[in-house]
Amino acid sequence: MDTRKWVTLLAGVLFVGALAPAEACKCIINHLQRSNCNSEIVLKLKIHEATTQAGDKGYKVEVVQVLKGIVKLKTLKFITIMNGTDCEYFHPSTDFHKDYLITASNISGKVSVSSCSYSVRWDELSHNQKKGVEGAYYKGCSCAIESCATPRCSTAQKTCTIDEYNGGDAKKQLKNKFCVPVNTTTCQWKEVY
């Protein structure tokens, strides 16, 4: 095959590859305990306005309480967002100046949130969820929490399943329970006290 045919073939392959849709940001239904345990930073804060700081898009914030992370986060005034991607976080403009619970990451020394960050108004959390982020969830960080979307869910060791198929109650599990170890191989849902 001569060079022109190779170049044409390669151009065709690249063109078809360029037409393939980009992978969207994938977020799974998440239990607050899993977000709390897996996040570097968990904050109760007020978001005041969208802004840009040193070239980074983000939000001006006032930290009310550091629930996870270093104490120095109490003086945090700005969080960045993953902009220009389908993972970009958009805070509802009607909810500025209200208390929010947000999980975040430390990316290159900046506190950053994405559309997959757990973000909910503080007053929408159940009493048990508030107790969970204030410390109770840490008892179950050695347990895994999996979502189940089919009638048959396999349960691995040290795993609690969020489901409505195997006798579970997903809404109650999400709002009022946490997953804790019962022994070295088993975890189960318990009420947060």
Residue pairs with C-beta under 8 A, 6 or more apart in sequence:
22 86
24 86
25 85
25 86
25 87
25 114
25 115
25 116
26 116
27 115
27 116
28 147
29 147
29 162
30 118
30 147
31 145
31 162
31 173
31 174
31 179
32 118
32 125
32 129
32 132
32 133
32 137
32 174
33 132
33 137
33 140
33 141
33 145
33 178
33 179
34 144
34 145
35 42
35 103
35 117
35 118
36 42
36 67
36 68
36 103
36 118
36 132
36 133
36 137
36 138
37 137
37 138
37 140
37 141
39 68
39 103
39 104
39 105
39 117
39 118
40 68
40 69
40 104
40 105
40 106
41 68
41 69
41 73
41 103
41 104
41 105
41 106
41 111
42 66
42 67
42 68
42 69
42 101
42 102
42 103
42 104
42 133
43 63
43 64
43 65
43 66
43 67
43 69
43 73
43 76
43 101
43 102
43 104
44 63
44 64
44 65
44 67
44 99
44 100
44 101
44 122
45 61
45 62
45 63
45 64
45 76
45 99
45 100
45 102
46 61
46 62
46 64
46 96
46 97
46 98
46 99
46 100
47 59
47 60
47 61
47 79
47 91
47 95
47 96
47 97
47 98
47 100
48 59
48 60
48 61
48 62
48 96
48 97
49 59
49 60
49 96
50 57
50 58
50 59
50 91
50 93
51 58
51 59
51 60
51 78
52 58
53 78
56 78
56 80
56 83
56 110
57 80
57 81
57 83
58 78
58 79
58 80
58 81
59 78
59 79
59 81
59 91
60 77
60 78
61 76
61 77
61 78
61 79
62 77
63 73
63 74
63 75
63 76
64 99
66 73
66 74
67 101
67 133
67 134
68 133
73 111
76 111
78 111
79 102
79 104
79 110
79 111
79 112
79 113
80 107
80 110
80 111
80 112
80 113
81 88
81 89
81 112
81 113
81 114
82 88
82 89
82 112
82 113
82 114
82 115
86 115
87 114
87 115
87 116
88 114
88 115
89 113
89 114
89 115
89 117
89 119
90 115
91 119
95 121
98 121
98 122
98 123
99 121
99 122
99 123
100 119
100 120
100 121
100 122
101 118
101 119
101 120
101 121
101 122
101 125
101 133
102 113
102 117
102 118
102 119
103 113
103 117
103 118
103 119
104 111
104 112
104 113
104 117
105 111
105 112
105 113
105 114
105 117
106 112
113 119
122 130
125 133
126 175
126 176
128 175
128 176
128 177
128 178
128 191
128 192
129 175
129 176
129 192
131 192
131 193
132 178
132 192
136 178
136 192
136 193
137 178
139 178
139 180
140 178
140 179
140 180
140 181
140 187
142 158
142 181
142 187
143 158
143 159
143 160
143 179
143 180
143 181
143 187
144 156
144 158
144 159
144 160
144 179
144 187
145 159
145 160
145 161
145 162
145 179
146 153
146 155
146 156
146 159
146 160
146 161
146 162
147 161
147 162
147 163
148 161
148 162
148 163
148 165
148 166
149 163
150 165
151 165
151 166
152 165
153 161
153 163
153 165
153 166
155 161
157 185
157 186
158 181
158 185
158 186
158 187
159 179
159 187
160 173
160 179
160 187
160 188
160 189
161 168
162 168
162 170
162 173
162 174
163 170
164 170
168 189
173 189
176 191
176 192
177 189
177 190
177 191
177 192
178 189
178 190
178 192
179 187
179 188
179 189
179 190
180 187
180 188
180 190
181 187
182 188
